[in-house]
Amino acid sequence: MHLRNTCLLVSATFASHASASFTGFLITLQHVVASGPGTAGQQLLVYSVFARFNSPTDTLLSCTDFRAITGEGALTGFWHKDNSSYNSGILTREFGTWNPSQTGSSIANRPYDSYLTVGGLASGTNTTQANAGWLSGGNADSRGWNRPDLPNNGSLGWFNSNPLNLQGQVGQPGNSPTDVRIGQFVLSPGHSERVFACSITYNGGTPGSATQTGTDTFAFFPAPGAIALLGLGGLAHFRRR
């Protein structure tokens, strides 16, 4: 795997409480050249999306109401390389799952796979599950989140089915002291511009701590230079408000 470029994008935030410690989503981008049988040389853009917090024990519980705001074909075209029964570790846009427990090898699979998570590592012990939104509304079918694309119904979500394991807490394995991963999205270079919205639920990570919510938007741009430029512009606009 070869990394060609890395950029950051921070977007503005709306939270439901004035004292909320969710400060927005952060995006990192890696330009990856895939390796392995049948996939060598495939160029990929790997977007990792994190929820950023400013308190040392903040703990993400769930993500809800995930939807595309703009972008032609924004809910399709994602690459997967997971160990679901109908994918078997093949890099493809035709088959796959968003389930992080099915990603497989941290070396052969995870760097190239699209998945959703409430913190932690994309491994067999990840306790993230899909909510009922995957089976309701428009474009729903029996696969749930075991599909390569995203249903266009505006109610998609995922949650930590065992929040006591603190998988979604800042500083835990797979998370940084300020950021909790909510997903990895793998696309081809030159994809269309995509803007998404998502809401999160979190608490302070201690017994009895109040549950809070926040909503934010984030975007994937096909050119690394555009990401750096528009990311800085978005942050400056937020600070002026």
Buried (B, 14 or more C-beta within 10 A) or exposed (E): BEEBBEBEBBBBBEBEEEEBBBBBBBBBBBBBBBBBEEBEEBEBBBBBBBBBBEBEBBBBBBBBBBBBEEBEEBBBBBBBBBBBEEBEBBBBBEBBBBBBBBBBBEEBBBBBBBBBBBBBBBBEEBBBBBBEBBBEEEEBEEBBBBBBBBBBBEBBBBBBBEBEBBBBBBBBEBBEEBBBBBBBBBBBEEBBBBBBBBBBBBBBBEEEEEEBBBBBBBBBBBBBEBBBBBBEEBBEEBEEE
